[in-house]
Amino acid sequence: MLGAGIVYFISRLQSSGLRAAGLKARREAEDDARRVRESARLEAEAEVLRLREAFEAEKREAMTEVREEKKNLLKREDTLDRKTSLIEKKEQQLEKSERRVAELEQAALAKQGAAEKLVVEQKETLQRLSGLSAEKARLLLFERLERELDNEVQQLTQRKYERAVEQADEKAREVILDSIQRLATDVVAEMTVAAIDLPSDELKGRIIGRDGRNIRAFERATGVEVVVDDTPGVVVVSTFDAVRREIARRTLEKLVKDGRIHPARIEEVAKRTEAEVLKTIDEAGRQAAMDLSLSLNPKLTHLLGRLKFRTSYGQNALLHSLEVAHVCGMLAAELKLDPQLARRCGLLHDIGKALDQESEGTHPELGVEAAARADERPEVLDAIRSHHDTTSAKSLYTLLVQIADAISASRPGARRESIENYVKRLEKLEQIAYSFPGIEKAFAIQAGREVRVIAQPENLSEADCQRVAREIAQKVENELSYPGEVRITLIREARFIEYAR
């Protein structure tokens, strides 16, 4: 019994414990369910709130867009209303303009009819008064118009001709200036004497020789005059013939260098030197032709080389001929002519100067004869004959030579004045300056290109100096002839001197 009771008791205890555990588990499950429901409810409420806020934002944005669109529509409506109003006004103005045009057309038609009627009446009146028919009047009118047109055409032609001449002159100046600027050659002025430097004055006695036999033998072999004076270390040979002067100069230099000076030696060295100079002449002629890419007859080449030792107005004849040839070639190229033929004409235009000291006749005449013997072209002969404009030019190349010859001759130093005229001109410049009161000193400087005048400050003011300088320049212009321009520089300087004791 006791065991059964114990068993029953134990079973009761177990069942009550199970119920308590089941109750506890149910309560826990219910609590979990409540928490889940509460969490779900909160999440649902949060989602609903979020969706509501998103909806409200979209709604506000949509309302804003609707309001903006409405504003735009209102603006467009206002614009369309204004445009419609303007169109209506323009249509009204257009209708008025059309009515006005129609009225003007009607008035013009009326006036045209009246004018036509008036023209008919005037024609009838003119025909009645003049006794001319319309056809005759038309002919007379045409004749008058033709005469007026002829006069206008003649005037227009004359203006065109004058303009063409002006343009041709301008173009010619441009071509000439361009050619001058492209060629700048040195002007070499030759003298009639040549100075030979000596190592010592003792050689002067040996050059003269006993009783002057050496100097006489030298002058006889070379054809020059030897000047032995007191100038230390220098002996001068003088002659108008540049070839003989060159032979004498080289001969004397060789004798001085060798030291053996006696008549036999002098003649030997002179002959050998003469052969060298002749060779130099031929080489100079060939080199000149080669520089211009020309082929010349050997006789003309020799004559051309002789121009190396020929001067004209102080200008070297060979350099002058080369310069003329170059300028002729440039001008011919600008004018679409044959540059090679132009250079040939320019190079040979003064070839007669190699003969005019040995033969009678002018250098153009002698040059034409020499060129004709060498079978030169007619254009070359005409350029030689007429380059000084003594005869009428028959070729354009002759005109080019005349222009180039003038260009070369006009370069500074090409046409040298005599020393007497040069000194007189400088003295005259200073005299003109001294002729004005208040001038203390005057100096002609820079080869007469400038006159420097010193004014007395106590007698001339600053304003007076400007006036006096202008008057000096005017007087120089009126009383002197000179190439280029003369610069007048007037200086006024005040000096104050004190002494400290």
BANU-552467 format. One record per residue (C-alpha): x, y, z. Coordinates in Angstrom, 3 decimals. Example, Ala and Ser with C-alpha at 12.3 -4.5 7.8 and 13.67 -1.06 7.14 Angstrom:
<sites>
SITE X Y Z
SITE 12.300 -4.500 7.800 $
SITE 13.670 -1.060 7.140 $
</sites>
This chain:
<sites>
SITE X Y Z
SITE 0.000 0.000 0.000 $
SITE 2.724 2.204 1.045 $
SITE 4.485 1.510 -2.209 $
SITE 1.382 2.179 -4.185 $
SITE 0.920 5.411 -2.323 $
SITE 4.439 6.328 -2.972 $
SITE 3.999 5.521 -6.610 $
SITE 0.773 7.473 -6.793 $
SITE 2.370 10.361 -4.998 $
SITE 5.294 10.324 -7.278 $
SITE 3.021 10.175 -10.323 $
SITE 1.000 13.092 -9.012 $
SITE 4.074 15.030 -8.452 $
SITE 5.179 14.277 -11.978 $
SITE 1.839 15.218 -13.503 $
SITE 1.684 18.466 -11.564 $
SITE 5.217 19.236 -12.631 $
SITE 4.326 18.549 -16.214 $
SITE 1.347 20.840 -15.999 $
SITE 3.417 23.524 -14.445 $
SITE 6.041 23.129 -17.167 $
SITE 3.333 23.150 -19.826 $
SITE 1.789 26.246 -18.367 $
SITE 5.184 27.919 -18.259 $
SITE 5.903 26.931 -21.852 $
SITE 2.517 28.213 -22.984 $
SITE 3.050 31.483 -21.171 $
SITE 6.443 31.815 -22.800 $
SITE 4.947 30.997 -26.202 $
SITE 2.215 33.530 -25.641 $
SITE 4.817 36.118 -24.623 $
SITE 6.839 35.355 -27.743 $
SITE 3.719 35.602 -29.862 $
SITE 2.846 38.968 -28.297 $
SITE 6.377 40.259 -28.914 $
SITE 6.244 39.047 -32.523 $
SITE 2.847 40.656 -33.028 $
SITE 4.041 43.874 -31.408 $
SITE 7.211 43.902 -33.533 $
SITE 5.233 43.189 -36.675 $
SITE 2.755 45.901 -35.735 $
SITE 5.561 48.409 -35.185 $
SITE 7.268 47.484 -38.425 $
SITE 3.987 47.755 -40.271 $
SITE 3.316 51.156 -38.706 $
SITE 6.891 52.291 -39.628 $
SITE 6.445 51.080 -43.188 $
SITE 3.096 52.779 -43.446 $
SITE 4.658 55.982 -42.107 $
SITE 7.520 55.729 -44.569 $
SITE 5.163 55.095 -47.466 $
SITE 2.974 57.981 -46.329 $
SITE 6.005 60.321 -46.203 $
SITE 7.190 59.153 -49.635 $
SITE 3.704 59.677 -50.978 $
SITE 3.544 63.110 -49.420 $
SITE 6.973 64.026 -50.950 $
SITE 5.895 62.790 -54.372 $
SITE 2.648 64.651 -53.973 $
SITE 4.427 67.871 -53.057 $
SITE 6.848 67.463 -55.964 $
SITE 3.962 66.751 -58.347 $
SITE 2.105 69.786 -57.026 $
SITE 5.229 71.922 -57.523 $
SITE 5.578 70.689 -61.088 $
SITE 1.910 71.328 -61.693 $
SITE 2.255 74.868 -60.361 $
SITE 5.377 75.538 -62.497 $
SITE 3.676 74.131 -65.549 $
SITE 0.674 76.251 -64.827 $
SITE 2.890 79.346 -64.568 $
SITE 4.557 78.467 -67.856 $
SITE 1.200 77.943 -69.503 $
SITE 0.051 81.303 -68.213 $
SITE 3.207 82.981 -69.566 $
SITE 2.757 81.285 -72.918 $
SITE -0.842 82.384 -73.037 $
SITE 0.258 85.978 -72.295 $
SITE 2.918 85.766 -75.016 $
SITE 0.446 84.338 -77.492 $
SITE -2.024 87.053 -76.611 $
SITE 0.622 89.758 -77.211 $
SITE 1.688 88.169 -80.474 $
SITE -1.893 87.849 -81.579 $
SITE -2.416 91.498 -80.754 $
SITE 0.714 92.494 -82.727 $
SITE -0.362 90.365 -85.685 $
SITE -3.765 91.991 -85.671 $
SITE -2.129 95.452 -85.574 $
SITE 0.224 94.533 -88.435 $
SITE -2.659 93.157 -90.442 $
SITE -4.479 96.407 -89.933 $
SITE -1.363 98.396 -90.959 $
SITE -0.912 96.116 -93.964 $
SITE -4.482 96.686 -95.025 $
SITE -3.955 100.419 -94.701 $
SITE -0.709 100.168 -96.705 $
SITE -2.416 98.135 -99.415 $
SITE -5.190 100.693 -99.661 $
SITE -2.562 103.458 -99.778 $
SITE -0.608 101.648 -102.491 $
SITE -3.751 101.145 -104.500 $
SITE -4.520 104.845 -104.176 $
SITE -0.983 105.762 -105.206 $
SITE -1.142 103.395 -108.194 $
SITE -4.363 104.987 -109.319 $
SITE -2.817 108.453 -108.872 $
SITE 0.333 107.357 -110.734 $
SITE -1.741 105.959 -113.587 $
SITE -3.628 109.178 -113.756 $
SITE -0.408 111.232 -113.725 $
SITE 1.149 108.904 -116.315 $
SITE -1.823 109.415 -118.591 $
SITE -1.600 113.165 -118.095 $
SITE 2.178 113.060 -118.716 $
SITE 1.749 111.024 -121.884 $
SITE -0.877 113.444 -123.054 $
SITE 1.431 116.359 -122.174 $
SITE 4.359 114.715 -124.006 $
SITE 2.202 114.277 -127.109 $
SITE 1.140 117.896 -126.908 $
SITE 4.767 119.046 -126.402 $
SITE 5.932 116.948 -129.348 $
SITE 3.261 118.473 -131.524 $
SITE 4.201 121.949 -130.281 $
SITE 7.934 121.317 -130.840 $
SITE 7.333 119.937 -134.313 $
SITE 5.166 122.934 -135.146 $
SITE 7.650 125.488 -133.762 $
SITE 10.871 123.831 -135.024 $
SITE 9.563 122.580 -138.266 $
SITE 11.280 119.217 -137.580 $
SITE 9.745 115.845 -137.574 $
SITE 10.245 113.461 -134.693 $
SITE 12.679 111.403 -136.766 $
SITE 14.835 114.427 -137.607 $
SITE 14.791 115.616 -134.004 $
SITE 15.849 112.129 -132.910 $
SITE 18.733 112.184 -135.385 $
SITE 19.849 115.607 -134.181 $
SITE 19.655 114.435 -130.588 $
SITE 21.682 111.321 -131.383 $
SITE 24.329 113.430 -133.133 $
SITE 24.578 115.728 -130.130 $
SITE 24.833 112.794 -127.731 $
SITE 27.466 111.204 -129.944 $
SITE 29.592 114.363 -129.901 $
SITE 29.294 114.609 -126.108 $
SITE 30.150 110.936 -125.780 $
SITE 33.189 111.379 -128.032 $
SITE 34.408 114.234 -125.842 $
SITE 33.915 112.189 -122.692 $
SITE 35.695 109.225 -124.249 $
SITE 38.617 111.442 -125.263 $
SITE 38.838 112.936 -121.767 $
SITE 38.627 109.489 -120.193 $
SITE 41.269 108.175 -122.578 $
SITE 43.559 111.099 -121.757 $
SITE 43.121 110.521 -118.022 $
SITE 43.794 106.824 -118.458 $
SITE 46.895 107.603 -120.521 $
SITE 48.216 110.056 -117.946 $
SITE 47.527 107.553 -115.184 $
SITE 49.268 104.808 -117.139 $
SITE 52.303 107.072 -117.644 $
SITE 52.401 107.833 -113.928 $
SITE 52.131 104.162 -113.047 $
SITE 54.808 103.295 -115.606 $
SITE 57.140 105.881 -114.083 $
SITE 56.437 104.540 -110.600 $
SITE 57.005 100.966 -111.747 $
SITE 60.230 101.948 -113.497 $
SITE 61.476 103.658 -110.336 $
SITE 60.600 100.589 -108.292 $
SITE 62.484 98.318 -110.694 $
SITE 65.530 100.588 -110.781 $
SITE 65.618 101.070 -107.008 $
SITE 65.231 97.347 -106.451 $
SITE 68.149 96.667 -108.787 $
SITE 70.310 99.303 -107.091 $
SITE 69.589 97.916 -103.629 $
SITE 70.394 94.371 -104.700 $
SITE 73.843 95.411 -105.958 $
SITE 76.248 97.407 -103.824 $
SITE 79.785 97.564 -105.180 $
SITE 82.811 99.395 -103.892 $
SITE 84.016 102.448 -105.780 $
SITE 87.760 102.201 -106.383 $
SITE 89.461 105.447 -107.332 $
SITE 92.864 105.098 -108.992 $
SITE 95.588 107.722 -108.832 $
SITE 98.230 108.709 -111.377 $
SITE 101.046 107.808 -109.010 $
SITE 102.118 104.700 -107.109 $
SITE 104.258 104.765 -103.967 $
SITE 106.770 101.979 -103.276 $
SITE 107.927 101.485 -99.704 $
SITE 111.670 100.983 -99.170 $
SITE 113.251 99.071 -96.289 $
SITE 115.744 101.885 -95.860 $
SITE 116.707 105.190 -97.432 $
SITE 120.042 103.699 -98.548 $
SITE 118.243 102.012 -101.434 $
SITE 117.368 105.399 -102.908 $
SITE 121.008 105.910 -103.896 $
SITE 121.168 102.441 -105.484 $
SITE 117.957 103.129 -107.403 $
SITE 119.446 106.351 -108.764 $
SITE 122.779 104.698 -109.536 $
SITE 126.082 106.267 -110.467 $
SITE 125.407 109.493 -112.325 $
SITE 121.734 108.466 -112.452 $
SITE 122.236 105.584 -114.885 $
SITE 119.976 103.161 -112.981 $
SITE 117.038 105.523 -112.755 $
SITE 117.403 106.474 -116.442 $
SITE 117.492 102.796 -117.412 $
SITE 114.413 102.135 -115.299 $
SITE 112.460 105.033 -116.808 $
SITE 113.491 103.988 -120.300 $
SITE 112.459 100.340 -119.735 $
SITE 109.109 101.067 -118.089 $
SITE 108.071 104.436 -119.606 $
SITE 107.349 106.099 -116.269 $
SITE 108.789 108.923 -114.220 $
SITE 110.489 108.021 -110.949 $
SITE 110.330 110.640 -108.188 $
SITE 112.955 110.293 -105.476 $
SITE 112.577 113.058 -102.903 $
SITE 113.155 113.606 -99.201 $
SITE 110.137 111.561 -98.146 $
SITE 111.601 108.848 -95.910 $
SITE 111.227 105.259 -97.068 $
SITE 109.175 105.999 -100.199 $
SITE 109.839 106.242 -103.939 $
SITE 107.055 107.330 -106.295 $
SITE 106.439 106.264 -109.912 $
SITE 104.180 108.520 -111.954 $
SITE 102.429 108.091 -115.316 $
SITE 98.973 108.544 -116.799 $
SITE 99.050 104.964 -118.179 $
SITE 97.869 102.586 -115.446 $
SITE 99.336 99.504 -117.172 $
SITE 102.804 101.034 -117.364 $
SITE 102.446 102.240 -113.791 $
SITE 101.610 98.709 -112.624 $
SITE 104.568 97.261 -114.568 $
SITE 106.894 99.863 -113.073 $
SITE 105.584 99.308 -109.544 $
SITE 106.031 95.537 -109.706 $
SITE 109.450 95.869 -111.343 $
SITE 110.751 98.249 -108.706 $
SITE 109.391 96.094 -105.871 $
SITE 111.192 93.052 -107.315 $
SITE 114.453 94.962 -107.744 $
SITE 114.276 96.272 -104.177 $
SITE 113.569 92.804 -102.836 $
SITE 116.335 91.213 -104.934 $
SITE 118.877 93.948 -104.180 $
SITE 120.632 93.701 -107.568 $
SITE 119.944 97.010 -109.275 $
SITE 121.793 97.790 -112.521 $
SITE 120.658 98.545 -116.113 $
SITE 120.836 94.969 -117.421 $
SITE 118.964 93.594 -114.430 $
SITE 116.385 96.371 -114.712 $
SITE 115.642 95.539 -118.367 $
SITE 115.407 91.814 -117.619 $
SITE 113.015 92.255 -114.702 $
SITE 110.943 94.826 -116.615 $
SITE 110.397 92.436 -119.554 $
SITE 109.447 89.572 -117.272 $
SITE 107.099 91.792 -115.266 $
SITE 105.480 93.091 -118.445 $
SITE 104.651 89.511 -119.440 $
SITE 103.180 88.911 -115.965 $
SITE 101.008 92.023 -116.184 $
SITE 99.738 91.027 -119.625 $
SITE 98.865 87.625 -118.182 $
SITE 97.104 89.374 -115.313 $
SITE 95.150 91.416 -117.848 $
SITE 93.977 88.294 -119.674 $
SITE 93.049 86.620 -116.396 $
SITE 91.104 89.690 -115.270 $
SITE 89.139 89.716 -118.553 $
SITE 88.391 85.996 -118.334 $
SITE 87.377 86.299 -114.680 $
SITE 85.006 89.178 -115.452 $
SITE 83.350 87.174 -118.241 $
SITE 83.213 84.111 -115.984 $
SITE 81.559 86.084 -113.184 $
SITE 78.758 86.962 -115.589 $
SITE 78.634 83.492 -117.228 $
SITE 79.515 84.978 -120.626 $
SITE 81.694 83.651 -123.437 $
SITE 83.780 86.327 -125.176 $
SITE 86.166 86.519 -128.108 $
SITE 89.803 86.344 -126.808 $
SITE 90.510 89.801 -128.260 $
SITE 87.582 91.290 -126.366 $
SITE 88.654 89.405 -123.242 $
SITE 92.106 91.041 -123.446 $
SITE 90.583 94.494 -123.962 $
SITE 88.232 93.890 -121.064 $
SITE 91.169 92.972 -118.846 $
SITE 92.952 96.192 -119.792 $
SITE 90.050 98.091 -118.225 $
SITE 91.344 96.842 -114.860 $
SITE 94.096 99.437 -115.224 $
SITE 91.909 102.139 -116.748 $
SITE 90.097 104.866 -114.833 $
SITE 87.394 107.315 -115.813 $
SITE 86.640 110.293 -113.548 $
SITE 88.422 108.406 -110.792 $
SITE 86.297 105.258 -111.259 $
SITE 87.871 101.916 -112.163 $
SITE 86.602 101.073 -115.653 $
SITE 86.440 97.285 -115.182 $
SITE 84.540 97.499 -111.900 $
SITE 82.251 100.059 -113.495 $
SITE 81.576 97.731 -116.454 $
SITE 80.864 94.801 -114.125 $
SITE 78.483 96.901 -112.079 $
SITE 76.660 98.103 -115.206 $
SITE 76.408 94.498 -116.406 $
SITE 74.905 93.312 -113.123 $
SITE 72.369 96.149 -113.011 $
SITE 71.419 95.536 -116.665 $
SITE 70.831 91.869 -115.915 $
SITE 68.589 92.686 -112.950 $
SITE 66.581 95.260 -114.899 $
SITE 66.190 92.858 -117.818 $
SITE 64.911 90.140 -115.484 $
SITE 62.327 92.543 -114.056 $
SITE 61.203 93.541 -117.575 $
SITE 61.062 89.954 -118.897 $
SITE 63.966 90.543 -121.308 $
SITE 67.061 88.384 -121.859 $
SITE 69.284 88.929 -118.763 $
SITE 72.334 87.301 -120.391 $
SITE 72.192 89.578 -123.439 $
SITE 71.638 92.584 -121.144 $
SITE 74.738 91.670 -119.093 $
SITE 76.743 91.277 -122.303 $
SITE 75.721 94.750 -123.459 $
SITE 76.538 96.243 -120.049 $
SITE 79.924 94.531 -119.780 $
SITE 81.120 95.649 -123.226 $
SITE 79.598 99.138 -123.343 $
SITE 82.921 100.836 -122.366 $
SITE 85.251 98.383 -124.134 $
SITE 86.524 101.250 -126.307 $
SITE 88.178 102.855 -123.258 $
SITE 90.859 100.170 -123.514 $
SITE 91.824 101.664 -126.906 $
SITE 91.159 105.410 -126.695 $
SITE 94.614 106.186 -125.262 $
SITE 96.315 104.454 -128.188 $
SITE 93.963 105.226 -131.108 $
SITE 92.095 108.259 -132.338 $
SITE 88.357 108.433 -131.921 $
SITE 85.823 108.344 -129.121 $
SITE 85.549 105.262 -126.981 $
SITE 82.051 104.396 -128.359 $
SITE 83.422 104.463 -131.918 $
SITE 86.491 102.396 -131.022 $
SITE 84.359 99.995 -129.017 $
SITE 81.932 99.426 -131.909 $
SITE 84.845 98.696 -134.265 $
SITE 86.391 96.193 -131.845 $
SITE 83.063 94.480 -131.136 $
SITE 82.185 94.335 -134.832 $
SITE 85.499 92.609 -135.595 $
SITE 84.568 90.057 -132.913 $
SITE 81.144 89.464 -134.572 $
SITE 79.116 90.692 -131.631 $
SITE 75.316 90.902 -131.869 $
SITE 73.596 94.065 -133.181 $
SITE 72.129 94.797 -129.732 $
SITE 75.644 94.868 -128.248 $
SITE 76.934 97.169 -131.003 $
SITE 73.979 99.524 -130.531 $
SITE 74.538 99.598 -126.757 $
SITE 78.221 100.475 -127.233 $
SITE 77.415 103.124 -129.845 $
SITE 74.508 104.838 -128.062 $
SITE 75.065 104.344 -124.341 $
SITE 75.885 108.058 -123.970 $
SITE 72.697 108.970 -125.894 $
SITE 74.730 110.651 -128.641 $
SITE 72.737 108.656 -131.201 $
SITE 69.209 107.304 -131.084 $
SITE 68.894 103.939 -129.385 $
SITE 67.567 101.133 -131.575 $
SITE 67.215 98.511 -128.846 $
SITE 65.687 98.255 -125.403 $
SITE 68.972 96.850 -124.162 $
SITE 70.652 100.155 -125.033 $
SITE 68.178 101.958 -122.784 $
SITE 68.983 99.505 -120.002 $
SITE 72.692 100.224 -120.441 $
SITE 72.053 103.973 -120.310 $
SITE 70.104 103.568 -117.061 $
SITE 72.668 101.243 -115.480 $
SITE 75.553 103.499 -116.588 $
SITE 73.883 106.473 -114.899 $
SITE 73.279 104.432 -111.755 $
SITE 76.909 103.349 -111.525 $
SITE 78.215 106.834 -112.222 $
SITE 75.984 108.346 -109.527 $
SITE 77.398 106.274 -106.677 $
SITE 79.283 108.347 -104.055 $
SITE 82.896 108.717 -105.095 $
SITE 82.396 107.449 -108.650 $
SITE 82.769 110.877 -110.224 $
SITE 85.584 112.518 -108.293 $
SITE 85.964 116.284 -108.353 $
SITE 89.313 117.902 -108.819 $
SITE 91.079 118.831 -105.609 $
SITE 90.941 122.533 -106.475 $
SITE 87.168 122.546 -106.903 $
SITE 86.814 120.472 -103.777 $
SITE 88.866 122.880 -101.664 $
SITE 87.083 125.904 -103.123 $
SITE 83.714 124.418 -102.297 $
SITE 84.734 123.798 -98.679 $
SITE 86.081 127.360 -98.378 $
SITE 82.869 128.741 -99.844 $
SITE 80.806 126.809 -97.284 $
SITE 82.785 128.342 -94.435 $
SITE 82.604 131.825 -95.991 $
SITE 78.813 131.616 -96.205 $
SITE 78.637 130.778 -92.493 $
SITE 81.003 133.636 -91.581 $
SITE 78.866 136.086 -93.586 $
SITE 76.228 136.089 -90.830 $
SITE 76.725 138.245 -87.714 $
SITE 77.277 136.545 -84.389 $
SITE 79.263 133.602 -85.833 $
SITE 82.522 132.882 -84.037 $
SITE 83.850 129.866 -85.993 $
SITE 82.793 127.668 -88.903 $
SITE 84.202 124.323 -90.041 $
SITE 83.313 122.377 -93.183 $
SITE 83.645 118.693 -92.250 $
SITE 82.762 115.229 -93.616 $
SITE 83.952 116.106 -97.119 $
SITE 81.637 119.098 -97.274 $
SITE 78.557 117.154 -96.154 $
SITE 78.285 119.146 -92.909 $
SITE 79.084 122.673 -91.759 $
SITE 79.586 123.016 -88.018 $
SITE 79.050 126.617 -86.880 $
SITE 79.954 127.994 -83.435 $
SITE 77.781 130.951 -82.384 $
SITE 78.678 133.759 -79.989 $
SITE 76.220 133.267 -77.086 $
SITE 76.276 136.936 -76.139 $
SITE 75.186 137.996 -79.650 $
SITE 72.734 135.221 -80.617 $
SITE 69.866 133.862 -78.565 $
SITE 68.390 130.354 -78.865 $
SITE 65.676 131.615 -81.229 $
SITE 68.241 133.555 -83.267 $
SITE 70.340 130.410 -83.679 $
SITE 67.466 128.500 -85.242 $
SITE 66.780 131.390 -87.631 $
SITE 70.454 131.811 -88.583 $
SITE 70.872 128.052 -89.224 $
SITE 67.897 128.128 -91.578 $
SITE 69.232 131.226 -93.378 $
SITE 72.674 129.626 -93.781 $
SITE 71.072 126.525 -95.325 $
SITE 69.036 128.666 -97.722 $
SITE 72.113 130.632 -98.777 $
SITE 74.049 127.411 -99.394 $
SITE 71.195 126.140 -101.564 $
SITE 71.114 129.366 -103.587 $
SITE 74.853 129.893 -104.092 $
SITE 76.363 126.392 -104.332 $
SITE 75.742 123.305 -106.437 $
SITE 76.552 120.017 -104.706 $
SITE 75.447 116.403 -104.751 $
SITE 73.183 115.183 -101.976 $
SITE 72.603 117.477 -99.002 $
SITE 74.662 119.639 -96.649 $
SITE 73.862 119.549 -92.947 $
SITE 74.112 122.836 -91.024 $
SITE 74.844 122.321 -87.316 $
SITE 74.827 125.557 -85.282 $
SITE 76.122 125.288 -81.706 $
SITE 75.519 127.899 -79.014 $
SITE 77.441 127.301 -75.800 $
SITE 77.540 129.629 -72.822 $
SITE 80.578 129.368 -70.535 $
SITE 80.906 130.902 -67.089 $
SITE 84.385 131.131 -65.562 $
SITE 85.203 132.111 -61.993 $
SITE 88.438 131.980 -60.029 $
SITE 88.875 130.941 -56.411 $
SITE 91.719 132.599 -54.576 $
</sites>
